[in-house]
Amino acid sequence: METTSRSAELLNSHLAFICIGTWLFFVGLLGSFININNVVVFILLKRYHNAFGYLCIARGLCNIVNLLMFVLYTGPVTIFECLYTNAYLSFAEEKLEALAGVGYATVPVLQLGIACNRAIAALHPSFYRRIRGGRFASIFIFGGVFYGAAIQIDDIIRKCEFVYNRSQLSWDFVNCSSELQDYKFFYPTFSITGVTVIINAAVAIKIIVQKVGGRDVAVNAKLFWQVNFSHMRQALEEAENTAFEDILPVKEVEISKNE
């Protein structure tokens, strides 16, 4: 009975790992396709050849690298236990992790750049026309890549590794000081993310308040607290569309007016 029970537990455990690994693989695959599609669209359409478009392209490339970790390593290793101890895959995982680590640290900086770009477009349209080129985007793109690369170089020097623990289904730091990682990565990332959320919320609220123009301050304040996430998202999309209209070629604008 004990042998049968143990065999059943092992079978259930293997089935659980197979299901989770398959889910990780397809999530990474789907996410990669979505981001590849987004990058291709932003590259092909001239209307996105601006600061916003360049930042989105960079973010998409970073997301693709991160998601490929699920497709090429995390998913297969979770499904097939024998791959977890494979020396070649361990070597490949180190190289992929270093590359994905740069992208992972870069994404929050790019998100901040997109939020700042959106805020300038909504709050100061005239000034936005001056910074809509690649210089504004390059500040955040190169800044994010430099930050991510600096973290990885420091980890290599300290022989700090970020490895996948199959039994726990988690990524863990090995030979690292958790306190150092907090100051080096987690605190800066959380701070950047917090600032990004505040900027996006401020822009969304401004647009929502403008849409209810003519009402008194008390009503606007009430709407401020009642606004939900879907309204904020809709407002942000509207801000992006407005920014795109400002950067359309003159001929296209004239045609639309004649229509």
C-alpha positions in Angstrom: 0.0 0.0 0.0 2.8 2.4 0.9 4.6 1.7 -2.4 1.4 2.2 -4.4 0.7 5.4 -2.5 4.2 6.7 -3.1 4.0 5.8 -6.8 0.7 7.7 -7.1 2.3 10.8 -5.4 5.2 10.7 -7.8 2.9 10.4 -10.7 0.8 13.3 -9.6 4.0 15.3 -9.0 5.3 14.6 -12.5 1.9 15.5 -14.0 1.9 18.7 -12.1 5.4 19.6 -13.3 4.3 18.7 -16.9 1.2 20.9 -16.7 3.0 23.9 -15.2 5.9 23.5 -17.6 3.6 23.4 -20.6 1.7 26.4 -19.3 5.0 28.3 -18.9 6.1 27.3 -22.4 2.9 28.5 -24.1 2.7 31.7 -22.1 6.2 32.5 -23.1 5.5 31.5 -26.7 2.3 33.6 -26.9 3.9 36.6 -25.3 6.8 36.4 -27.7 4.5 36.4 -30.7 2.5 39.3 -29.4 5.6 41.4 -28.7 7.2 40.4 -32.1 4.0 41.6 -33.8 4.1 44.8 -31.9 7.7 45.5 -32.7 7.1 44.8 -36.4 4.1 47.1 -36.5 6.0 49.9 -34.8 8.9 49.5 -37.2 6.8 49.4 -40.4 4.3 52.2 -39.7 5.9 55.7 -40.1 3.5 57.3 -37.7 5.4 55.4 -34.9 8.8 56.7 -35.9 9.0 59.0 -32.9 10.0 58.9 -29.2 7.0 56.9 -28.2 7.5 54.4 -31.0 11.2 53.9 -30.3 10.6 53.4 -26.6 7.9 50.8 -27.4 10.2 49.0 -29.8 12.9 48.8 -27.2 10.4 47.6 -24.6 9.1 44.9 -26.9 12.6 43.6 -27.7 13.4 43.4 -24.0 10.1 41.5 -23.4 10.9 39.1 -26.2 14.2 38.2 -24.6 12.6 37.7 -21.2 9.8 35.6 -22.6 12.2 33.4 -24.6 13.6 32.3 -21.3 10.2 30.5 -20.7 10.3 29.0 -24.2 13.9 27.9 -24.4 14.7 27.0 -20.8 12.1 27.3 -18.0 9.3 25.5 -19.7 11.2 22.5 -21.1 13.2 22.1 -17.9 10.1 22.0 -15.8 8.5 19.4 -18.1 11.5 17.2 -18.5 13.4 16.6 -15.2 16.4 15.1 -17.0 17.1 18.4 -18.7 17.5 20.1 -15.3 20.9 18.4 -14.7 22.1 18.7 -18.3 25.5 20.4 -18.4 24.9 22.1 -21.8 21.5 23.5 -20.8 23.0 24.8 -17.5 25.7 26.6 -19.6 23.0 28.0 -22.0 20.9 29.0 -19.0 23.7 31.1 -17.7 24.1 33.0 -21.0 20.3 33.4 -21.5 19.9 34.6 -17.9 22.6 37.2 -18.3 20.9 38.6 -21.5 17.4 38.4 -20.0 18.7 40.1 -16.8 19.7 43.1 -18.8 16.3 43.3 -20.5 14.4 42.7 -17.2 16.2 45.6 -15.6 15.7 47.8 -18.6 11.9 47.5 -19.0 11.0 49.6 -15.9 13.2 52.4 -17.2 11.5 52.2 -20.6 8.1 52.2 -18.9 9.1 55.4 -17.2 10.2 56.9 -20.5 6.9 56.1 -22.1 5.0 57.6 -19.1 7.1 60.8 -19.3 6.5 61.0 -23.1 2.8 60.5 -22.6 2.7 63.2 -19.8 4.5 65.8 -22.0 2.2 65.0 -24.9 -0.9 65.6 -22.7 0.3 68.5 -20.6 2.6 70.4 -23.0 1.7 69.6 -26.6 3.8 72.5 -28.0 6.9 71.3 -26.1 6.2 67.7 -27.2 6.7 68.6 -30.8 10.3 69.6 -30.0 11.2 66.3 -28.3 9.3 63.8 -30.4 12.5 62.6 -32.1 15.0 59.9 -31.1 17.0 62.0 -28.6 14.4 61.9 -25.9 13.9 58.2 -26.4 17.6 57.5 -26.4 18.0 58.9 -22.9 15.8 56.2 -21.5 16.9 53.4 -23.8 20.6 53.8 -23.3 20.0 54.6 -19.6 18.0 51.4 -19.1 20.5 49.2 -21.0 23.4 50.8 -19.0 21.6 50.1 -15.7 20.8 46.5 -16.7 24.3 45.8 -18.0 25.9 47.3 -14.9 23.9 45.0 -12.7 24.9 41.9 -14.7 28.6 42.9 -14.8 28.5 43.3 -11.0 26.9 39.9 -10.6 29.5 38.3 -12.9 32.4 39.9 -10.9 30.8 38.8 -7.6 30.0 35.4 -9.1 26.4 36.0 -8.2 24.0 33.7 -10.1 20.2 33.9 -10.7 19.2 30.3 -11.2 16.0 28.4 -11.8 15.0 26.1 -8.9 12.8 23.4 -10.5 11.7 21.8 -7.3 10.4 25.2 -6.0 9.3 26.5 -9.4 11.1 29.8 -8.7 14.2 31.8 -9.6 16.6 32.3 -6.8 19.9 34.2 -6.2 22.9 32.0 -5.4 26.1 33.2 -3.8 24.5 36.7 -3.4 23.8 39.0 -0.6 20.0 39.6 -0.6 20.5 43.0 1.0 22.8 44.0 -1.9 20.3 42.8 -4.5 17.6 44.8 -2.8 19.6 48.0 -3.0 21.0 47.2 -6.5 17.8 46.1 -8.2 14.6 45.8 -6.2 14.4 49.2 -4.5 15.4 51.2 -7.7 12.9 49.2 -9.8 10.0 49.6 -7.4 10.8 53.3 -7.1 10.8 53.7 -10.9 7.6 51.7 -11.2 5.9 53.8 -8.5 6.8 57.0 -10.3 5.6 55.6 -13.6 2.2 54.7 -12.0 1.9 58.2 -10.5 2.6 59.9 -13.9 0.2 57.7 -15.8 -2.5 58.2 -13.2 -2.0 62.0 -13.2 -2.3 62.1 -17.0 -5.4 60.0 -17.0 -7.0 62.1 -14.3 -6.2 65.3 -16.1 -7.9 64.0 -19.3 -10.9 62.7 -17.4 -11.3 66.1 -15.6 -11.1 67.9 -19.0 -13.8 65.6 -20.4 -16.2 66.8 -17.7 -15.5 70.5 -18.3 -18.0 73.0 -17.1 -18.8 71.2 -13.8 -17.7 72.6 -10.5 -14.7 71.5 -8.5 -16.7 69.3 -6.1 -18.1 67.2 -9.0 -14.6 66.8 -10.5 -13.3 65.8 -7.1 -16.0 63.2 -6.8 -15.3 61.9 -10.2 -11.6 61.8 -9.3 -12.3 59.2 -6.5 -14.9 57.3 -8.5 -12.8 56.8 -11.6 -11.9 53.1 -12.2 -9.1 51.4 -14.0 -10.9 51.0 -17.3 -11.6 54.7 -17.5 -7.9 55.5 -16.8 -6.9 53.0 -19.5 -9.3 54.6 -22.0 -8.0 58.0 -21.2 -4.4 57.0 -21.6 -5.2 55.5 -25.0 -6.9 58.7 -26.0 -3.8 60.7 -24.9 -1.6 58.5 -27.2 -4.0 59.0 -30.1 -3.9 62.7 -29.6 -0.1 62.6 -29.5 0.0 60.7 -32.7 -2.3 63.2 -34.4 0.3 65.9 -33.6 3.0 64.1 -35.4 1.2 63.0 -38.5 2.6 64.4 -41.8 1.2 67.7 -42.9 -0.4 66.2 -46.1 -2.3 63.6 -44.1 -3.7 66.3 -41.8 -4.8 68.5 -44.7 -6.6 65.5 -46.3 -8.4 64.7 -43.1 -9.5 68.3 -42.8 -10.8 68.4 -46.4 -12.8 65.3 -45.7 
